[in-house]
Amino acid sequence: MNSASEALVAGLLVVGALFVLLGSIGLARLPDFLTRLHGPTKATTLGVGALLLASAIFFSAHESHGISLHELAILVFLFITAPVTAHLLAKAALHRQPGAEGSGQGEAAGQERSTPGEDDRPS
């Protein structure tokens, strides 16, 4: 293994570890479910992707069998399934929110939804 591939593997490991750390901090610190969902699905997917790519390069350079396909298969599976899972979790969370019928624009802005006939009452 030459020094260029060692530097590439080391760089990918550091970048991957930083992304995983940022995703974990986002999971712990963000206020509600939908924003907490954003940190792990975006940052951690990139972090684990960089770590798997570093592993593929490392084991491909050490073994004489060519490219390590095990890590690349995991990487492809991760990049396909993580966004789909995050989308389904977000849709389920939006479906379970109280007052989810309608556009939901008023609830998101902190405005209360008026009940039918409430505006028709005399003051």
N, C-alpha and C positions, 0 to 999 in steps of 0.2 A: 504494500500500500504506500503510495507516494504522499508527499506532504500536501499537495493540492487537494487530494481527496480527503485527507485527514482534516484539513482546514474547512472543507465544505461540510463534512460530517459534524465537526465541532460547531460550526455556525448554525447549521440546521437544528442541532440539539439545543443551543442557547435560545434561538428564536422560538422553537417549539415549546420550550419550558416557560418562556415569557408569556406566550399566548395562553398556555394552560393556566398560569398564575393569574393573568388578567381575567380569564373566564371564571375562575374560582372566586376571585374577589368580587366580580360582578354578581355572581350567584349569591354571595353572602351580603352584599351591601345595597343592592338595588331594592326599591320600596315595594313593588307589587309583582304579581305573578308574571304578567306579560313582559315587563322589563327584565325580570330575573331570567326569563326564558331566553332572552336575547344574548346575554353574556356567554353562557355555556354552549349554545348552538353555533354561534359565529366564531368566537375566539378559541374555544376548545377544539372545535373541528379543525381549524387551521393549525393549532398547536399539535394535536395528535397526528395530523397529516404531515407536518414537518418532522416529527419524531419518527414516523414510519418511513418517510423518505430517507432520513439519515440511516435508519436501520437497514433499508434495502441497499443503499450505497455501501455501507460498511461490510455487510455480509457478501455482497457481490464482489467486492475487492479482495476479500479473504479467501473465498472459495473459487475453485477453478471451473465451476459449473455454469458460469455466466450470470445473468441477472437473476436476483432473488425475486421470484414471483409471488411468494407468500405475502410479503408486506404490501406489494402493489395490489393484490386482490383485496386485502383488508382495507386499503386506502380507497379503492373504488367503491367498495361496499359502504364505507363510512360516508363518503361524499354523496352517495345516492340516498342513504337512509336517514341521515341526520336532518336535512331540510324537510323531508316528508314528515318525520316524527314531530319536529317543531311546529310545522303547519297544523298537524292534527291536534296537538296539545293546545295551540292558540285558539283553534276553532272550538274545541271543547270548553275552554275557559270562557270564551265569549258567549257561548250558548248557555252556560251555567250562571252568568251574571244576572242579577235581578233587573227586570226591565229591559231584557235583551231584545224584545221584539221592537220593530221599527228600526230607525237608523242608528240610534245609540249616540248621536252627536251631542245631545243635551247632557247626558249623564257623564260623558267624557270631559266636558268643559266645566263640570261642577254645578250645572243648572238642574233644578228639580223638574221633574216631568209633571205637568198638570193633569189632573184627572178629568174625564169627560164631563162637561157641564160646569166646571169650576169657574170658568170665565164668564158664564151666563148669570151668575148670582149678582144681585144688586149690592152696591157698596154701602 
